[in-house]
Amino acid sequence: MTATFTQLSANLQALNEVGLYRSRRVVESPQGVNLQIDGRSVVNFCSNDYLGLANHPAVVGAFKKAADHYGVGSGSAHLICGHSQAHHALEEELAAFTGRDRALLFSTGYMANLGVMSALLGRTDSVFEDRLNHASLLDGGLLSGASFKRYAHGDVENLALHLNKATGNKLIVTDGVFSMDGNFAPLRALSEVATANHAWLMVDDAHGLGVIGKQGGGLLDYFGLNQTDVPVLMGTLGKGFGTFGAFVAGSDVLIETLLQKARTYIYTTALPAAIAEATRVSLKMVISDNWRREKLQTLTDYFRQRAGQLGLQLSPSASPIQPIIIGESQRAVDISNTLLKAGFLVSAIRPPTVPKNSARLRVTFSALHEEHQVEQLLDALEKATLQHK
Ligand SMILES: *Cc1c(COP(=O)(O)O)cnc(C)c1O
């Protein structure tokens, strides 16, 4: 081995020693509440398939039928010859769903965030990000070359101080529902401060769309905010929608700008048309199946009430993301491993995904969980946290 690789190997060893080594579990079954791992069935409490649509028969059926019609590969980027009728119809339906002029599909949420920020910002501009924003938003801000500022979590006054000093175009960027905490960004106050400072506001509602608000309209619907209040809305399709991909929705000018300028849109293969068709079916269920959101609310309320009684450290979250803050990374990993032995999959989320000393068990619910499964998880959590003091 070369000297460089000796160093890399030492770095890996060092990660392992502090409980920060990441590894994958190989899943042998479809996504769902029950996963098969190493030949064993475990109850899954860490998926983002909140509504339980990833393996819904109607979604799978639409995918198969569309693959028969369109094939699998999309052949090229959207601007060459990869933009199918399925993509086009889904974009129109997503625009209607979000109450915006237009929507534009991206192959992933990560790419959507990089693309939007690079298209809207240059070196003479400024971007302001919540300290707890998703990594893709932070990377997008850095990649854009704009002056980059992070404000204290959810702290609009702190943001206003930064905004005062800024030059060029100003973009404020936030998660809607925070991905690792489950709490809501103060979108109404953010929208007011954006307007007062002639700044754009961009919301990444990956975890709110489908899950929060009437008909799953997400956090903007919850706060009653429209396209003028929040000009840039990003949503992902791999979470509440249960499929894959992402979109940005907003004004005609915004969407045309992204079409012309977003490099992660222009220089990449369109997602498969069959995914778009499957998502059209899942979007219908997102809108119509209120019972899925009601079920999530019931499970969440139940979990919070019982976890509080057990003295587990909860976060102020009203969403199906219910992290239990552990602190030390190795302890979070030990508890997660003990839970897996007991038949529950709950992943330990560690730095740098979350701030130092705030490693956590990120518990998430699906509309397909049953109350008794939540009860069993709580029993296992109580035992595991006592076992790893
Ligand atoms: C998952 C996620 C993304 C990335 O979306 P992908 O489609 O998985 O690339 C972006 N932002 C947030 C807040 C997310 O949770």
The ligand as a MOL file (V3000), in Angstrom:
LIG
                    3D

  0  0  0     0  0            999 V3000
M  V30 BEGIN CTAB
M  V30 COUNTS 15 15 0 0 0
M  V30 BEGIN ATOM
M  V30 1 C -33.4890 13.3010 2.1510 0
M  V30 2 C -33.3120 14.7630 2.1060 0
M  V30 3 C -32.7640 15.3790 0.9890 0
M  V30 4 C -32.1760 14.5970 -0.1450 0
M  V30 5 O -33.1480 14.0220 -0.9350 0
M  V30 6 P -32.7840 12.7440 -1.8150 0
M  V30 7 O -33.8740 12.6430 -2.8150 0
M  V30 8 O -32.7080 11.5870 -0.8840 0
M  V30 9 O -31.4440 13.0440 -2.4380 0
M  V30 10 C -32.7270 16.7480 0.9560 0
M  V30 11 N -33.1700 17.4840 2.0030 0
M  V30 12 C -33.6790 16.9270 3.1020 0
M  V30 13 C -34.1580 17.7940 4.2250 0
M  V30 14 C -33.7570 15.5410 3.1980 0
M  V30 15 O -34.2180 14.9770 4.3040 0
M  V30 END ATOM
M  V30 BEGIN BOND
M  V30 1 1 1 2
M  V30 2 1 2 3
M  V30 3 2 2 14
M  V30 4 1 3 4
M  V30 5 2 3 10
M  V30 6 1 4 5
M  V30 7 1 5 6
M  V30 8 2 6 7
M  V30 9 1 6 8
M  V30 10 1 6 9
M  V30 11 1 10 11
M  V30 12 2 11 12
M  V30 13 1 12 13
M  V30 14 1 12 14
M  V30 15 1 14 15
M  V30 END BOND
M  V30 END CTAB
M  END
